[in-house]
Amino acid sequence: MRRMREPICSSVLILLVLATVAWAAARITSLSPTAGPPGGCLAINGDGFGASQGTKIPSFDMARYYNMQVRSWSNTRIEAILPETLETDIFESRSGTVSVYDDSSRRTHSNSVHYTAVWPRITNVSPSVAAEGDMLTVRGRNFGDRLCTRTHVAIGGHGVHVDALLLSWSNIGITVRIPKSDRLRPGNTYYVGISAQGDARWLSNIDKNFRFEGRR
């Protein structure tokens, strides 16, 4: 009976070793881009990720478990979205690593690759005086790629948080239109900022403003 157990134990050990080798085969070779804003897209290139996601999750700074939403998955490429919930006190940048792990066992599925989260920074809003229906031009940096990013421009202040109407978007410049809203009061000064999708949390500085004139 003892002799029969030895081959079985050996077989199990071999299977575990093979599984471990297969698990460790997943490797990230590059990230594109290597820096981006919360809510922005990220492509994780490599090999051995598996044909489908299953219980595997890409994560930024895995010690904090900032899990990413997956847009597409293949054995060599994962397209994901950096969470808007990343925390910072300076709204500037945060260095960390991107890796892929198994949510069912918390086991690492890949190596870790350096990535920098950069927060949107508004440097100018023009014109300084505007009315309902007017265009506002927002200049700055780290706004992200509009084809993916899950953020928007909002108007705030005096207890108001109103989404602006998007006209154009690039990484350094955004054009919006001031919407019709009974919450915006003539004569008030409102600030403009980049806001997370679905809530009133600001992802950018909100120290640039304009005076609202009401209707033309």
N, C-alpha and C positions, 0 to 999 in steps of 0.2 A: 504494500500500500504506500509506503514511504517513497519507493522508487517511482510510482506513478505520479506522485505530487511534484517531484522534482522537474520533470519535463513541462508540466502545466505551469509551474511557477516561472520557469525559464521563458516559456512562450509569452506569458503575461508581461514579464519584464521587457522582452523584446518589443512588444506592442507599445508599451509605455514609452520606450526610448524612441521608437519610430514616430509616435505621436508628438513627442517633445520636439524632435527634429523638424517635423512638418510645421508645428506651431511657430518655431523660431525662424522658419524660412521667410516669413513675411518681412519685407524690408521697404522702408521709405527711402527713395533716392533723391527726391526734390520736392519742394513746395512752390506753388505759383498762385499768387505772388508770395514773396517772403515776408511781407508786412502788409497789414490792412486793418480797416476799422471794424469794430463790433457790428455784427449784422451783415458783413461782407462775405463774398464768396472766396473759397480756398480750394485749390486742386492739389490733392495728395497723390504724387506719382510714385510708382514703385512696382513691386511684384509680390505674389504670394498672398494677396489679400483675400482670395477666394472669389468664386463666381457670384456669390450673393452675400449680403450683409449678415444675415442671421442675427446673432447676439453681439456682433462686434460693433464697437462704437469709436469713431475718431474723437479725440479729446485734446483741448489746449490746456497745458499745465495740469497733467493728470492728477497730481496730488490734491487739487481742488475740484476735480471732476467737472470741468466746464465742458460738458458734452456738446458736440456739434450735431446739427440736423443734417442728414444726408440727402443730397439731391439726386445723386446717381452713384452706382457702385459697379466696379468690375475688378478682375484679378490684378489689373495694373494701374487703375486710376480710381480715386474716390473724389467726388465733388461734394463739398460740404459748406455749411454756413457757420461762421464764427458767431458764438452766442452774443446777444446784446447785453447779457447780464454780467459781463466782465466788470470787475470792480477796480476803481482807481480813485485816487484822491487829487490827482493833478490834471486829468483830462489831457494827457500828452501821449505816453507810450508805456507799454509793459512788455518786457521780454519773457519768453517762456519757451516751451517745447510742444510740438505736436506729435502724438503717437496714437496707436490704435490698440484697444484692449477689448477683452471679452467681458461683457457686462454680467454674464451668468456666473463667472468665477473670479472676476477682477484680475485675470492673468494678462500680462502684457502680450500683445500679439505682434508687436513690431518694435523697431528701434525708435528713438526719439530724435526729432530734428528741430533745430532752433527756428522760432518764429516770433515776430514782433507785432503786437497789437498796438495800433496807433489810433488815437481818438480824433474825430473831426475837429478842426480848428477854424473858426470864422474870423477873418481879419477885417472884413468890410461889408456893410450893407448899404445899398444905395437904391433910390434917393433917400434923403433924410426925412423928407415929408412926402406922404403918399396917401391915396384915397382908395376906396373900394374899387376893384377892377384894375388898379394900376399894377405894373410889374415891379418886382423887387429883384435886384441882382445881389446874390450872396457870393462873396469871394473868400477863398481860404485854401485849405488843404485837407487831405485824407478823407474826402467825402465818399470815396469808393466807386465801384462800377455799378451804374444804375440798373444794368441788366440782371443784377442779382441782389444787391444790398436791400435789406429789409428796414430801412430807415426813411424818414421824410422830414420836410421842413415844416416847422410850426411857428405860430405867433403866440407869444405869451406875455403875461403881466397883468396886474389888476384882477387877479383871479381867473384869467382867461387862458385857455389852451386851444387854439384853433388851427387846424391843418390848412396850410397854404396850397394853392392849386399849382401842381408842377408843370412847368413848360419845357425845361431842359435841365440836364444834369451831367456834370463831368467831375473828375476827381478834384478839380480846383475851382469850379464855378457852377452855380446853380441859379436858374431863373424861375421865379414863381409869380403867381398872380394873387393879389389879396382877395380873398373870397367875400361873398356877401354874408354877413353875420350880424345879428342883432346884439351880439356880445361885445363887438368892437365899438368903442365910444369915441366920437370925434373929440379931438384935443388931447387924448391920452397918448402917452409914449409907450410903445410896445417893443419888446425885444424879439429877436429872431434866433432860432436855434435848430439843431438837428435832433430829432426825437426818435425814440424807439418805436417800432411798429406796435400798435395796439395798446399803448399806454402813454402816460405823460412824462415819462422819465427822459431827462435830457442827456444826450451823449456828447454834446459839444459845449463850449463856453456860450454864455447867454448875455454877454456884455455889449453887444452891438444892437442898436435899436433905431426906430424911426417914429415919427409923430404921425398919428392917424388923423386925416382930415374929414373922414366920413365919405359921403357920396359926392361925385363930381356934379 
